[in-house]
Amino acid sequence: MQTKETHYNLIRVNEIKAGMKFSATVYMDEDLVFIPANVSIQQKDIDRLKDWEIESVYTEGMEITDDYVEKIPPDIVGVKGKNSSQYLCSDMYYNLYERLNEIFNSLMENGYFNREEFNDIINEILVNVKRYKNELLNIVLSGNQSKNNIVHHSVNCAVISILLGIELKVTGYRMLDLVTGALLHDIGKLKIPKSIINKKGKLTEDEKRIIRSHPVLSYKIILKQLKLNINSAHIGLYHHEKLNGQGYPRRLDGEKIP
């Protein structure tokens, strides 16, 4: 990410008012999102900045005024008679999907993992799920499939994992490990031939064996190639284990599953 002081617009905290929206993500520092694009700032958000003694934030965009909104396509801002927050969340969801898809493609094609962009995605998902729980859950449960089902499923898994994590009082670095593992748990499937992944008919025993290798592949990619946290790698390794011991790859049961 480029240096924000040089390339981003500076916004003084004492000039921010509740209800403001910006056309691009607003950051508190190089890696920490304050507010995603097109999301209204609430008074509690401003109070949080003041409590942390943050004097300014940064964005590549501009404030969305009435004049600006008229230039935004209707499918982003919503249309009369529609739930605009649902339309807004749909746009944010597919923006996250496209960005994660680019990261996955780059990793598989040339081995490059855009860590800064990936961290931005994690932060934005966390902010959006906490603020738009019902809208994002509607999108996840709608069942609409994208062109890349692995990426689509990964974003859905991250949303649901955050909701479960909130209910279980997961916080701090544990929540970050959870979201990281949720986004990457199926990344091993990208090393499996598409002819097997996309096969419509019944899989042969050999094909099943290949499919069932993807948790180990995910584990190796997360831990050894990307050098991410072991907790996130364990999500990739153990997400197909079952309490009755009939899962894979290690057929663990009950409390033996990490």
MOSULBEL-V337763 format. One record per backbone hydrogen bond with DSSP energy under -1.0 kcal/mol. NH is the residue of the N-H (numbers start at 1). CO is the residue of the C=O. If there is no record, write none. Layout:
NH,CO ; NH,CO
This chain:
7,3 ; 8,4 ; 9,59 ; 11,57 ; 13,55 ; 15,12 ; 16,13 ; 19,41 ; 20,17 ; 23,62 ; 26,35 ; 27,58 ; 28,32 ; 29,32 ; 34,26 ; 35,26 ; 38,22 ; 39,36 ; 41,20 ; 46,42 ; 47,43 ; 48,44 ; 49,45 ; 50,46 ; 51,47 ; 52,48 ; 53,50 ; 54,49 ; 57,11 ; 58,27 ; 59,9 ; 64,21 ; 69,65 ; 70,66 ; 71,68 ; 72,69 ; 76,73 ; 77,73 ; 78,74 ; 82,79 ; 84,82 ; 87,83 ; 88,84 ; 89,85 ; 90,86 ; 91,87 ; 92,88 ; 93,89 ; 94,90 ; 95,91 ; 96,92 ; 97,93 ; 98,94 ; 99,95 ; 100,96 ; 101,97 ; 102,98 ; 103,99 ; 104,100 ; 105,101 ; 106,102 ; 107,103 ; 108,104 ; 109,105 ; 110,106 ; 111,107 ; 112,106 ; 115,113 ; 118,114 ; 119,115 ; 120,116 ; 121,117 ; 122,118 ; 123,119 ; 124,120 ; 125,121 ; 126,122 ; 127,123 ; 128,124 ; 129,125 ; 130,126 ; 131,127 ; 132,128 ; 136,132 ; 137,133 ; 138,134 ; 139,135 ; 140,136 ; 141,137 ; 152,148 ; 153,149 ; 154,150 ; 155,151 ; 156,152 ; 157,153 ; 158,154 ; 159,155 ; 160,156 ; 161,157 ; 162,158 ; 163,159 ; 164,160 ; 165,161 ; 166,162 ; 167,163 ; 168,164 ; 169,166 ; 170,165 ; 174,171 ; 176,172 ; 177,173 ; 178,174 ; 179,175 ; 180,176 ; 181,177 ; 182,178 ; 183,179 ; 184,180 ; 185,181 ; 187,184 ; 189,186 ; 190,187 ; 191,188 ; 192,189 ; 196,193 ; 197,193 ; 198,194 ; 208,204 ; 209,205 ; 210,206 ; 211,207 ; 212,208 ; 213,210 ; 214,211 ; 217,213 ; 218,214 ; 219,215 ; 220,216 ; 221,217 ; 222,218 ; 223,219 ; 224,220 ; 225,220 ; 226,221 ; 228,222 ; 233,229 ; 234,230 ; 235,231 ; 236,232 ; 237,233 ; 238,234 ; 241,238 ; 245,242 ; 248,240 ; 254,243 ; 256,253 ; 257,254
